[in-house]
Amino acid sequence: MARDFAKTFYNSAAWIKTSKAYAASRLYICERCGRPAKKYVVHHKRYLTPQNINDPYVALSWDNLQLLCLDCHNNEHNTKNKRKIFFDSSGQVVGVQDLPPKGVPKAP
């Protein structure tokens, strides 16, 4: 699920139009792994924050967007956080899993 400050933006006509057009321009091919992305997320390379969400050069610029399949999008967020966050194709969070500290094996 989008963070509270971003919910209005992600439901806006401007974002919906931009994200659909961007995905179509990339032929629905994941820009990371190169596989066809049946389910995808238009990802912001520079993450949105309360400070930059109203800046169209950050929020709507194609230079800041990347089409990712769900696996690559989940990996993007999992490597930067101490939790695994799983998203569905609409960008909604469908699961969260805490990761063990580095060097500590996962429980079976």
C-alpha positions in Angstrom: 0.0 0.0 0.0 1.2 3.5 -0.8 2.3 5.5 2.2 -0.3 7.8 3.6 1.3 11.0 2.1 1.3 9.4 -1.4 -2.2 7.8 -1.6 -3.8 10.8 -3.3 -1.0 11.1 -5.8 -1.1 7.4 -6.8 -4.9 7.7 -7.4 -4.6 10.9 -9.4 -5.4 11.1 -13.1 -1.9 12.5 -13.8 -0.2 9.4 -12.2 -2.5 6.9 -13.8 -2.1 8.4 -17.2 1.7 8.8 -16.8 2.3 5.2 -15.5 0.1 3.6 -18.2 1.8 5.5 -21.0 5.3 4.7 -19.6 4.5 1.0 -19.2 3.2 0.9 -22.8 6.3 2.7 -24.1 8.5 0.0 -22.5 6.3 -2.7 -24.2 5.6 -4.2 -20.7 9.2 -5.5 -20.5 10.9 -5.4 -17.1 13.8 -2.9 -17.4 15.8 -5.0 -14.9 15.5 -8.6 -15.9 14.2 -8.1 -19.5 11.3 -10.5 -19.0 7.8 -9.7 -20.1 6.0 -8.2 -17.1 2.5 -9.6 -17.0 2.2 -7.9 -13.6 4.3 -4.8 -13.2 4.9 -1.7 -11.2 6.0 1.7 -12.6 8.7 2.4 -10.0 10.2 5.7 -9.0 14.0 5.5 -9.1 14.3 8.4 -6.8 11.7 7.5 -4.1 8.9 9.9 -3.5 8.9 11.7 -0.2 6.6 14.3 1.4 9.1 16.9 0.2 9.3 16.0 -3.5 5.9 14.4 -4.3 4.5 17.7 -5.7 7.6 18.2 -7.9 6.5 16.9 -11.4 10.2 16.5 -12.3 10.4 13.8 -9.6 6.9 12.4 -9.5 5.9 12.4 -13.1 9.1 12.6 -15.2 9.9 9.6 -17.3 13.5 10.1 -16.5 12.7 9.0 -12.9 10.6 6.0 -13.8 11.4 2.4 -14.4 9.1 -0.5 -15.4 9.7 -3.4 -13.1 8.1 -6.9 -12.9 6.7 -7.7 -9.4 9.8 -9.9 -8.6 12.3 -7.1 -9.4 10.1 -4.5 -7.7 9.9 -6.6 -4.5 13.7 -7.2 -4.7 14.3 -3.5 -5.0 12.5 -2.8 -1.8 13.8 -5.9 0.0 17.5 -5.0 -0.4 17.1 -1.5 1.0 15.0 -2.4 4.0 15.3 -4.8 6.9 12.0 -6.3 6.0 10.7 -8.1 2.9 7.8 -6.2 1.5 5.7 -7.8 -1.2 3.6 -5.8 -3.6 0.8 -6.7 -6.0 0.5 -5.3 -9.5 -1.4 -2.2 -8.2 1.4 -1.4 -5.8 -0.5 -2.5 -2.7 1.4 -4.2 0.0 0.4 -7.9 0.2 2.9 -9.0 2.8 5.7 -8.0 5.1 8.4 -10.2 6.6 11.1 -9.1 9.0 14.6 -10.1 8.0 17.1 -11.4 10.6 20.2 -9.2 11.2 23.1 -9.9 8.9 25.1 -12.9 9.9 22.2 -14.5 11.8 20.8 -17.5 10.0 17.0 -17.6 9.2 14.9 -19.8 11.5 13.7 -23.0 9.7 
